[in-house]
């Protein structure tokens, strides 16, 4: 169940990151950085969960 929620959150993060990267408004730079951090932390969380399950 936790992995399902994590994958869903990661998918949302990816969609938001893709949307932000297609935007050319420079004022969204801070938001892009925040999304990158969220994406990275999502990957770390998923890797930790997968390693625990093995």
C-alpha positions as CSV (number, residue, x, y, z in Angstrom):
1,X,0.0,0.0,0.0
2,X,2.8,2.4,0.9
3,X,4.6,1.7,-2.4
4,X,1.3,2.4,-4.3
5,X,1.0,5.8,-2.6
6,X,4.7,6.5,-3.3
7,X,4.4,5.6,-7.0
8,X,1.3,7.8,-7.3
9,X,3.1,10.7,-5.7
10,X,6.1,10.2,-7.9
11,X,3.8,10.2,-11.0
12,X,2.3,13.5,-9.9
13,X,5.8,14.9,-9.3
14,X,6.9,13.9,-12.8
15,X,3.8,15.4,-14.4
16,X,4.3,18.7,-12.5
17,X,8.0,18.7,-13.4
18,X,7.3,18.1,-17.1
19,X,4.7,20.8,-17.1
20,X,7.0,23.3,-15.4
21,X,9.9,22.5,-17.7
22,X,7.7,23.2,-20.7
23,X,6.9,26.6,-19.3
24,X,9.4,29.4,-20.2
25,X,8.4,31.8,-17.3
26,X,11.7,32.5,-15.5
27,X,9.8,33.5,-12.3
28,X,8.9,29.8,-11.9
29,X,12.6,28.9,-11.3
30,X,12.1,28.6,-7.6
31,X,9.1,26.3,-8.1
32,X,11.1,24.1,-10.5
33,X,13.8,23.8,-7.9
34,X,11.3,22.8,-5.3
35,X,9.8,20.2,-7.7
36,X,13.3,18.8,-8.4
37,X,13.9,18.4,-4.6
38,X,10.4,16.7,-4.2
39,X,11.2,14.4,-7.2
40,X,14.6,13.5,-5.8
41,X,13.2,12.8,-2.3
42,X,10.4,10.7,-3.9
43,X,13.0,8.6,-5.7
44,X,15.0,8.1,-2.4
45,X,11.9,7.1,-0.5
46,X,10.9,4.5,-3.2
47,X,14.4,3.1,-3.3
48,X,14.4,2.7,0.6
49,X,11.0,1.0,0.5
50,X,12.1,-1.4,-2.3
51,X,15.3,-2.3,-0.4
52,X,13.3,-3.0,2.8
53,X,11.0,-5.3,1.0
54,X,13.8,-7.5,-0.4
